[in-house]
Amino acid sequence: MTHSGRIQIATHGNTHVLDITSEVNRELADSGIREGLLVVFAVGSTAGITTTEAEPGLLTHDLKAFFERVAPQDQYYKHEETWHDDNGHAHVRASALGPSLTIPVVDGRLTLGTWQQIVLLDFDTRRRQRDLVVQIVGE
């Protein structure tokens, strides 16, 4: 059996980190699938998905500081010459993180650790309405 769903979420951009675990769990519950694999995918090229402990220091400072060191916003990006925009760093950051995450489903639950949540990182330079696809395959 396959279940596909969508989550729409408003973001602020500029490495905004959002805990989306409850929304993903809602999709899993709606699917009725008890055993299988769940994929959550961020549509677009300036956002990524991972897991972390969704605590304030990580969500508001540490992750943003890490990505600023890896792909600084104020550096030169050839991408910006092509499109005459200001988000080359956002594309590099999203490419490094990746747009999707796969999580095993066991007994109708995501196999996340006690302190592990699913987070969306929006690296773009403006507010966005993000579209996430959640697909669950199993029985």
Secondary structure, 3 states (H helix, E strand, C coil): CEEEEEEEEEECCCCEEEECHHHHHHHHHHHCCCCEEEEEEECCCCEEEEEECCCHHHHHHHHHHHHHHHCCCCCCCHHHHHHCCCCHHHHHHHHHHCCEEEEEEECCEECCCCCCEEEEEECCCCCEEEEEEEEEEEC
